[in-house]
């Protein structure tokens, strides 16, 4: 698998992780069946995608990228789907996460 394919799997994992987080909130403590089932399915598919990424990209870089990007995407979903408001400190923190993900991927290359 090429590096480009690995990053495409990473994007898929982030999308699935974000969907899982969104449906987990909608599941209301896993009391609603449909969102609960979708949460379970998306998290399993997310982990499956991440396992493919880790074949090429080191586990630390993979997970740091996945976690950071999923946090950003989930925050965006929260704003649009759940009408949540991000304050200045939240925006600064999310900006630092983006900087961290860029640093890990562009400057923190380790041998595979």
C-alpha positions as CSV (number, residue, x, y, z in Angstrom):
1,X,0.0,0.0,0.0
2,X,1.3,3.4,-0.9
3,X,1.6,6.4,1.4
4,X,-1.1,8.2,-0.5
5,X,-3.5,5.3,0.0
6,X,-2.6,5.2,3.7
7,X,-3.5,8.9,4.0
8,X,-6.8,8.2,2.2
9,X,-7.6,5.5,4.7
10,X,-6.7,8.0,7.4
11,X,-9.2,10.5,6.0
12,X,-11.8,7.7,6.0
13,X,-11.0,6.8,9.6
14,X,-11.4,10.5,10.6
15,X,-14.7,10.7,8.9
16,X,-15.9,7.5,10.5
17,X,-14.6,8.6,13.9
18,X,-16.4,11.9,13.6
19,X,-19.6,10.1,12.6
20,X,-19.2,7.8,15.5
21,X,-18.8,10.7,17.9
22,X,-21.8,12.5,16.5
23,X,-24.0,9.4,16.7
24,X,-22.8,8.7,20.2
25,X,-24.1,12.1,21.3
26,X,-27.4,11.4,19.5
27,X,-27.7,8.0,21.1
28,X,-28.4,9.8,24.5
29,X,-26.3,7.4,26.6
30,X,-27.0,4.4,24.3
31,X,-30.8,4.6,25.1
32,X,-31.8,5.1,21.5
33,X,-31.3,2.0,19.3
34,X,-30.6,3.4,15.8
35,X,-27.9,5.9,16.8
36,X,-26.3,3.4,19.2
37,X,-26.0,0.8,16.4
38,X,-24.6,3.3,14.0
39,X,-22.1,4.4,16.6
40,X,-20.9,0.8,17.0
41,X,-20.7,0.2,13.3
42,X,-18.8,3.4,12.5
43,X,-16.3,2.9,15.3
44,X,-15.5,-0.7,14.2
45,X,-15.0,0.5,10.6
46,X,-12.9,3.4,11.9
47,X,-10.6,1.0,13.7
48,X,-10.4,-1.2,10.6
49,X,-9.4,1.8,8.5
50,X,-6.7,2.8,11.1
51,X,-5.3,-0.7,11.0
52,X,-4.6,-0.3,7.3
53,X,-3.0,3.1,7.9
54,X,-0.6,1.6,10.4
55,X,0.8,-0.8,7.8
56,X,2.6,2.2,6.3
57,X,2.6,5.1,8.7
58,X,4.1,4.7,12.2
59,X,1.5,4.1,14.9
60,X,2.4,7.3,16.8
61,X,2.0,9.5,13.7
62,X,-1.1,7.7,12.7
63,X,-2.9,8.0,16.0
64,X,-1.7,11.6,16.7
65,X,-3.1,12.6,13.2
66,X,-6.3,10.6,13.7
67,X,-7.0,12.0,17.1
68,X,-6.2,15.6,16.3
69,X,-8.2,15.7,13.0
70,X,-11.1,13.8,14.6
71,X,-11.2,16.4,17.4
72,X,-11.3,19.2,14.9
73,X,-14.0,17.6,12.8
74,X,-16.1,16.7,15.8
75,X,-15.9,20.3,17.0
76,X,-17.1,21.5,13.6
77,X,-20.0,19.0,13.6
78,X,-20.9,20.2,17.1
79,X,-21.1,23.8,15.9
80,X,-23.3,22.9,12.9
81,X,-25.4,19.9,14.1
82,X,-25.7,20.7,17.8
83,X,-25.5,24.5,17.7
84,X,-22.6,24.6,20.1
85,X,-20.6,27.8,20.4
86,X,-16.8,27.7,20.5
87,X,-15.2,30.4,22.7
88,X,-11.8,32.0,22.1
89,X,-9.8,29.6,24.2
90,X,-11.4,26.6,22.4
91,X,-10.5,28.1,19.1
92,X,-6.9,28.7,20.2
93,X,-6.7,25.1,21.5
94,X,-8.1,23.7,18.2
95,X,-5.6,25.9,16.3
96,X,-2.8,24.4,18.3
97,X,-4.1,20.9,17.6
98,X,-4.0,21.7,13.8
99,X,-0.4,23.0,14.2
100,X,0.5,19.8,16.1
101,X,-0.9,17.5,13.4
102,X,1.0,19.5,10.7
103,X,4.2,19.3,12.7
104,X,3.9,15.5,13.3
105,X,3.2,14.8,9.6
106,X,5.5,17.3,7.9
107,X,8.4,17.6,10.3
108,X,8.2,14.5,12.6
109,X,8.9,11.7,10.1
110,X,10.3,8.7,11.7
111,X,11.7,5.6,10.1
112,X,9.1,2.9,9.3
